[in-house]
Amino acid sequence: MNAGDRTASPWGPDRVVLALLGVVLMTGGLVLPGAGSAAAADRVHAPIVGSGSTWSANALQAWIRNVWNNYQWKITYSESGSTQGRNDFANGTADFGVSEIPYAIANSNEADVRPARQFAYMPIVAGGTAFMYNLQIAGKRVTNLRLSGETVGKIFTGVITTWDDPAIKADNPALALPAIPIVPVVRSDGSGATAQFSIWMREQHPALWDAYCPKVSRPMVNGHCGVTSNYPVVPGSGMVSRSGSNGVAGYVAQSHAVGAITFVEYSYALNAGFPVAKLLNAAGYYTEPTAQNVAVALLSAHINEDQSSPDYLTQDLRDVYTSTDPRVYALSSYSYIILPTAVESGLTEDKGYTLADFGAYFLCEGQQSADVLGYSPLPINLVQAGQAQIQKIPGGDPTIKGITDCNNPTFSPDGSNRLANEAPLPSDCDRQGATQCATGTGGAKDTPTDTTKSLETGTTGGTTGTTSGTNAVGSGSSGGGTDGSASGDSSGGGTSDALGGGDSAVVDTDAAPMIAAATPQSIPEAAIGPVSRVAMLGAGVGMLSLAVLPPFLGKRTRTRRLPNPTRGSPRRPKEGSR
């Protein structure tokens, strides 16, 4: 090649430098969380599969959508219930599980041994198990219902069967409650919500729970009715069983299911646009499971801090139930992800890479959306403990954020829970007694109850106003219970026996239970995050530099090498330089 050939080469020094600059700019803008270290340079975010809790599913699915939209991490989560999630993780068909209760829970009357697979627990989000209901007086929705814990216990053990029961009237002095049947709706699948409810019943209302066990042929455990993930139903009692949180919430949300009530995570009532009962706490106030009330309640939770224990980071909620802070919502708890800590049962390091980065994401950025989704964000101590747990995942290289850059709503410089610190005290009308707030709750917070009309019309007006609902529920109740739930699918959808059977039952088949599921949401703080912005900017600048600058500098090069008539001909190369 001669000198003229070198001058005409498309890959001269200038263009090589520019090409390298473009590559640096483009690839530099695409660095993702967890991919910054040399150890992670040759790793890929492999698809992962999880299974379990429907209680926390609305939060999980929102986070999964967000990391896919921002980083293209493919995570598939099956809302199969906590019991199935623990089983799927144990037998290796899921890379991670999600549950409200750990393996081998104390005082359980169900076999649930720890798996041979190596694992660790990590809290993912907090929330309240709410009592979502469908009730009308004189054709008008009731949105301000109040219930004591004992009244709730009697409803879900069949002791109280109609809405005009004196115990419910005592909780609701401003309401002229209708004489219609109560239809308790419970889970037909193994559920963490059921386990949490049964733990609460065993601790707070043992006489009611113990009396219920013989009715459903359940054995006593250590002298009391045992903790269960599978809610026992008395045949012919009028109870309805449905699978999944969507199933129970979707049943209650049907327009003809007037009189129905269920226990489900607060998020489902918000998304369905339905109210939840305010629950009486130990301080004598009726409260609902808002993010702030849950945060206050969980200040009293005891977390297992023994790192040598297989139950490290699990919760003891007994002091939550009895806390005398007037803001507390007593049925508050945490949900857990079950993490793999060894390469086994189908787990690879590339899968671990994805799972660790996902954990780092939802411990910080994901918690920002917890309140909007109907949950309560984790406090700083559990976030820091969780950050240590995700570093045990094989192949993980998570980015660990501190107080100043985690953006968790509970964080404060002194380490206290900012959300709990700022939680307002309940109104005077929420105090147990002769007064009652009319304001709505849950998904119906903007719809107050017309208590004046309720008092004027009385029970007769309420019954008249809900005739069709009463007939629908009443006829279904006679054939309800486990038989009525047998044909209900996993979403609790509008089958012909959706109200528990009976030819005269009217079923709103258009009221799909997905009404209770979370609507797709992107998390505002991460919708177009800094990584995405840098990626787009870097790619744009790199492409621009490759397209525009080389011709310009190439022109300068050609101009510099053209003969100059004022200076003579260009110097000829020395002999042998060719």
Secondary structure, DSSP 8 states (H G I E B T S, - for coil): --HHHHHH-TT-HHHHHHHHHHHHHHHHTT--TT--SGGGTT-----EEEEE-STTHHHHHHHHHHHHHHH---EEEEE--HHHHHHHHHTTS-SEEEESS-TT-TTBSS-----SS-EEEEEEEEEEEEEEE--EETTEE----EE-HHHHHHHTTTS--BTT-HHHHHH-TT------B-EEEEESS--HHHHHHHHHHHHH-HHHHHHHHHHTT--EETTEE-B-SS----TTSS-EEESHHHHHHHHHTSTT-TTEEEEEEHHHHHHHT--B-EEE-TTSBEE---HHHHHHHGGG-EE---TTSTTTT-EE-HHHHT---TT--SSEEEEEEEEE-SS-TT--HHHHHHHHHHHHHHHTGGGGGHHHHT-B---HHHHHHHHHHHTTSTT-------HHHH--TT--TTSS-HHHHT-----GGGBSSS-------GGGTTS---HHHHHHHHHHHHHHHTHHHHHHHHHHHHT-BHHHHTT--TT----TTTTS--TT----TTS-GGGGS------GGGTT-HHHHHHHHHHHHHHHHHHHHHHHHHHHHHHHHS-BTTTBS-----TT--
